[in-house]
Amino acid sequence: MPEIRSKNGSMNRDVWHLAAPIILSNVSVPLLGAVDTAVVGHLPGPQYIGAVAIGALIFSFIYWGFGFLRMGTTGFCAQALGAKDNDEVRSVLARAILAAIGLSLLVLVLQWPIKELAFGLLDASGQVEELAREYYQIRIWSAPAALVNYALVGWFIGIRNTRAALVMQLVMNGLNIFLDLWFVMGLDLGVAGVAWATLISEVVAIGVGLILARRNLLKIGGHWVKSHILNSDRLAQMLAVNRDIFIRTLCLQAAFALFTAQGAKMGDAVLAANAILLNFQSIMAYALDGFAHAVEALAGGFLGAKDRNGFRQAVKTSSLWALVFAVIFSLAYAIFGGQLVDLMTNLEDIRALARDYMPWMILTPLLSVWSFQLDGIFIGATRTADMRNAMLFSLAIYGLALALLVPTLGNHGLWAAFAVLMIARAVTLGLYYPDLEKSVEPQS
């Protein structure tokens, strides 16, 4: 079992031991999104970029709505690890996988109403919608693999084996990128090729993840105890946490859906330019999430070990490193933003539009880093009701900003409202932090 440390030098090592593999793993996710956009960005017309953006948004909404399978698993597992309860560490994994399988079957049963509702809400052009529906019909069958993936990654982070999560994600995303290039540029399968590449790679990744999980279980020890896995109090706690994270994630996805829908109303060119810039936002967010995931595992572990001093050091150290990386991303986008846009598409009108809105990409890392870190802290502590409430307030503030800014400023107003959302998330959740810290019992 990993040792719970609290000295400053050890804390820096612990943060990087956890964060480095997650940063590499996470950056591969938006890199995959960038490749998806790039391969269709070289097809004749912006409708292909728009279709992949719409299709990916729908599945982000569906699958990220079940993000509690990762986040809740990490928090519970980290606390069990801190308390040195090996049987519970195993039980957390079992509950998460069972929940993932059940929920994925529900998604498959409800795939038609989900599809009709999604496309009814998104106001895209006829060509974009037709291609996006083709994407949906293929990728929906990856639901079981996608949700079990969340459970496994969350468990790996919770037991502080982020290298296993890295291997699993690199296999999945590396294979996906290879298949993207082969299916779209080699076999000329278009948008359908992007969907097939994703489905195949997610299934392969689950096989890798289960092998790695078995190896870790042998090291951890403990026993599978059916009565422990199905303990009613534990299940009720898991359901409460998962409900709160689901509501919080649904609100966050609603914010991104509103962003994409507003952009779609401004035309295919604006939709495509925004999709490119959102890839840059994703690359930054996934990289900074490495430190958020590190503090999830560390904060949860120190809470389980009843060590307030260690909890504070984990928060401080991980947040300082996250801020350093946020500054690096802002500088990189300021210096190389134009060249990065050119890599994404050869359509000159889309390039010009994306450059017009690049200043927002320079600003957002410095605004976003605080909400990412606070999310990680509260997930590790399983203080999910606070996360839910803060996100509900933030979504309301974002909706008001959209109503006020978009009619007068157009797409610049849309990006300004996005910046307001990031600030609101940090401020509303930050108000709950002092009470959270006080709730961590001091080590005797």
JOZI-V86409 format. One record per helix or strand. SS is the DSSP state (a for helix, b for strand). FROM is the first residue (numbers start at 1). TO is the last residue. If there is no record, write none. Layout:
ss:SS from:FROM to:TO
ss:SS from:FROM to:TO
//
This chain:
ss:a from:8 to:41
ss:a from:47 to:64
ss:a from:68 to:82
ss:a from:86 to:109
ss:a from:111 to:121
ss:a from:126 to:158
ss:a from:162 to:186
ss:a from:190 to:220
ss:a from:226 to:229
ss:a from:232 to:265
ss:a from:268 to:304
ss:a from:308 to:344
ss:a from:348 to:356
ss:a from:358 to:380
ss:a from:384 to:409
ss:a from:411 to:439
//
